[in-house]
Amino acid sequence: MSDLFPNIKTVVVRIVTDKPVRKTPYQVKGVIMRKYPSERVIPMLDGSYRDKFLYPRVQVKILNEDIYIIGVKEGVDPVLSLVDNLTELDFGNITFSIKDFDIKNDEQQFIFSEQILRYSFVTPWVALNKVTSGKYKSLSNKKKIIYLNQLLGQNLIFLANEVGASIENGIYAKVTIHNLVPKHVDDNKWKAFQGEFKSNIILPNYIGLGNGITRGFGSIYKEINTGKKIDKEKLSDQDKDLFFTIEDLKSKNKHFKSRFKTNKNHKNKKWKKQKRSKNIHNSQNKRSYSKHNNHSNKTKEIFSNNTDGNFIQEDKFSDNIDDQRFNTEKHHKKQHKF
């Protein structure tokens, strides 16, 4: 592959255990770090590389009571090395024996497709943080969709840019949300949506987008190809606005900032007027170790509102700390500022 279109590899490992896994991704990572401290994957799980890799190269998910470990680019070989040595997961009160592994290796990921591809969020997409929630709340329903498309475009451009993919041609991002009223997911004032999106970039299954990636949020799954080719000449002006580049995002951010500033000033003037009058003060290749390969038949379910499995209260604080390593204010500024 050329420098313009590098061959980016990914791996998805489904761990087949002797019983259903009802744990959080953080708990699984904790067991791996304690039992296999010398593995190459550990620095990619404990936050040691958070400054080197803004997008997590190794991600752990709990989907349909199965453990999935995803390796992206530099994370591929460390994940495969772990698989070679992984025999059990001992949580203290319960031990899971590992029966098999379903392993899917893919190449040429994060490149552009001539067709529009459809992806579903199999876990809630945490699109809104404390800052963007305020902006979203003040918009009309029509402008909320526009804003969510912009946020999705930011997520995709950040991801592609972080793994070294070419984004010169622009990334198409069109999201469909089941309900425009977001759901709170934790104490970080994050808000999440369920739905799907269309794009022109090839993405591996189960990687995360948005906030809370290290906690399993924003996981995606590629649906059946629509077969519809992209012809920019025939696209409507509205669809052309769904192609995002770094420069476009800069100008769109300015547009939204200026509009919110105007609205805010308008409200302040109105408030001051009331205050005077009333005197008021005051978020490809597939390799399987399984005797019975059920990977392709696994049902894709969206997480319940209770998130993923047995959420143990004692781990909540530690889980937040782990996630903050990839969700600090500094991280978000880097994610949205190019």
N, C-alpha and C positions, 0 to 999 in steps of 0.2 A: 504494500500500500504506500501511497505517497504521503509526504508531510501534510498535504492539504486534507487528505482523507486517511488518517492513521487507522491501523487495524486494532481497534480496542476490544479486548477480550473480557468476558464475564463468565461467572459460573454460579449456578444455583444448586444447592445441595438440600435435599429433603431427608431428614433423619428419621428412619423408621424405628420406632421404639416398641417395647412390649406392652405399653399401655398408653392411653391418651395423655397428652401433656397439657396441664392446666396451670402454667406458670407464665410469668412475664418475660419479655426479652431480656430485661435487666438481670433477672434471676438466673437465666440460662447463661448469660455472659459471665456472671459472678462465679458459677460452678466451673466453667471452662478456665477462667483465669486462676482459680485456686488449684485445680487439679492438673492443669497443663501449663504451668508458669513459664516454661522454656520455649513454648511454641512461638513461631514467627508471627502468628496472628494476634498475640496478646497486645502488642503496642497499638494495634488497630482497633482493639476493643476497649482499652482502658483510657483512651483519650490522649496518649502520648504523642500521637501524630496530628492532633487537632489543628495545630498551626501550619503543618505541612500540607495537610489535605483538608480543605474546608468542607468538601463533600465526603462523608464516611465511605471508605473503601471496602469495609466489611460491615454487613448489616445482619442482624438476627431478628427473625420474625416468628410469631406463633400464629399459624393459620390452620383452621380446622383441627386444632389440637395436635398439630404436627410442628416440629421445629424446622425452620428453613434458615440456612446461612447463605448469604449472597456475597460474592466477591466481585469487585469491580476493578478492572485494570490492575493496579499494584496489589490488590487484595486477592487475586485469583490463586496464585501459588501458595500463599499462607493458608488459605481455606482448604486447599487440596492436601496440604501437609498435615493439617489438623485431622482431616478425615481419615488419613492413614493410621492415626494413633488413637482415635476416639473409640472407646469401648463401652463406656457407661457414663451416666450423669447422676451423681449422688448429691441430692439436695438436703441430706440430713434426715428429714422425716420421710423421704421417699427416694428410691433409686430407680432410674430408668435404664434398662438394658437395651443396648442398640443392636437391632437385628440386621438392618441393611441400610444402604444409602442409595438414593436416587440422585444421580449427578447429571446435570445438563451443562455442557460447555458451549458457549456461543462466541463467534467472532464477528468482526465488522459491525459492531454495535455503535450507536450514537452517530450513524451516518444518515444522510437524507434519502428519503424514498420518493419515487415518482408518483406514488399513490398516497391517498389520505388514509392514515392508520387510526384505528379506534382502540382506546384503552379504557378500562374500568378501574375505579378506585375500589380495591377489595378491602381496604381499611380506610377509615375517614381521612379525608384530605384536610389538614389543618392549615387553611389558607390565611387565616387572620390571626395576627398577634395583637398585643395591647395597643399599638399605634394604628395599624390598619383597620382595626375593628371600629374605631371612632369614625374614620373616613367612610367606611362601608355603611354604617348605620344612617348617615345623613343623606344617602343617595336614593333616588327613585329606583324602582325595580328594574327598569330598562338600563339605567346606568350602573346598577349593581352587577349585571351580567358583563357589561363592558369592563368594569373594574376587576372582576374575577378573571376574565380573559387576560387582562394585563398582568395580574399576579401569577397566573399559570405560565404566561410567557416569560416572566422573570424567573420562575422556578426552572423552566426548561433551558433558558439561556445560561443561567448560573451553572446548571448541571453540565451542559455541553462544554461551556468554557472551562470549567474546573477539570474535566477529564481530558481536555485538549482536542476536542472535536471542532471541526470547522463550522462556523455559524454565519459566514459571510452572506449566504443567500437568504437568511432570515428563517425563523422557525414559526410554523403555523400552529396556532393554539386556539382551540375553540372548546369551551367547557359547557357541559350540560349538567345542571344541578337539580337534584330531586326536590329540594326545598330550599328556598332562598333565606329561610330563617336558620342560621347556624346553631349548632349545639356546642355548649361548653364542654371541654374535655378534661380540664384540670384546673389547678389553682393559678396557672400562669396567665389566665385571662385569654387563653387560646380559644379559637372557635373553629369548628370543623363542618365540612359538608360531605355528603355522599353523592356520587354521580359518576360521570364519565367524561372523556375529552377526546378530541381528534387532533392529530398532529402529523407532520411530514417527517418526523425523525424516528428512527428505529431504536426502541428502548427495550432492555431486557425485562423479563417478568419479575415482579416482586420488589424491584428497587423502590425507594421512597422519594416522594416529592413534598415540598413544603416544610412546615415545622414538625418537630417530634420524630424525625426519621429514625433516630437511635432507639426510640420506644415503639417502633413498628407502625407509626402513622404514615399515611400517604402512599401505601403500597399499591402498585399498579399491576394490571394483567392485560395482555394484548388480546383483543377479541378478533373474531373472524374479519379478514380484510374486506373493506367495502368495495374494492376494485375500482374505485373512482380515482382517475388520474387528475393531477393538479395542472391546470392550464391557467396561468396568471392572466393571460389575455382575455379569458372568458369569465373571470371572476368578477363579481359585483364589487362596487366600491366598499361595501360593508365587509365583504370577505377579505378584500385586500388589506383592510385595517387589522386583520388577524395575523398578519405576518410581522413578527417581532425581531428586531435587531438591537444591538446595544445602543446605537444612536437613537433609534425610535423610542426605546424605553426612556432615555434621558429626556427627550422632548415630551413624552406622554407624562412622565413624572412631574415636569414643570407645569404642564397643563392642569393636572389634578391638584398640585400644590397651590397654584395661583387661584384656582376656582374655590378650593376649600378656604383659602385665606380671605377671599372676597366674601364668602358666605359668613365666615367667622366675624369679619369686621362689621357686616350688616347686622348680625345678631347683637354684637357688642353695642352698636349705636342705639339699637332698639332698647336694649337693656338699660343703657345709661339714661335714655329718655324716661323710661318707666321709673328708674331710681330717683330721678329728680322730681318727678311728679308725685311719687308715693313715699319718698324719703325712706327707701328700703336700703338696708345695709347687709350688707352681707358679701394587644396578642399572637446447536447445529450438530454442534455434535453432541450426541447424547450417550452417556456411559452410565450403566446401571449396575449396582451391586445387588439389586433386589431380585429375589426369585420370582416374584410376581410384581411386575412393573405397573403400578397404579398411578404414576405421576400425572399422566395426561388425562386421567379420569377423575382427578380430585375436584370436588365441587368448590367453586369459587364463591365464598361467602363473605359478606361485609361484616366487620366486627360488630358485635352487639354494643349497646351503649355502655356496657360494663367493661369495655376494652377487652384485654386478652387474658382469659383464664383466671386462675386464683390470684387475685391481687392482694398481697400480704401488706398490711398497713405499715409494718416496720420498715419495709423496703421503699416506701413512697419517697422519703427524703433522699435516700441514696439514688433512687431512680431519677429524681429531678436533677441531682448533681451530675449524674452521668450524661443526661440529655443536655444540660447546660453547656457541656464541653463543645457541643456543636450548635448551640442555640443562644450564644451570648450576644449582647448588643453589638460587640465588635464583629462577631461573625455575620450578623444580619447586615451591618453596614457594608461589609465586604461583599456580601451576597448580592446586594442591590446597587452597588456603586462600582462602575467600571471606568 
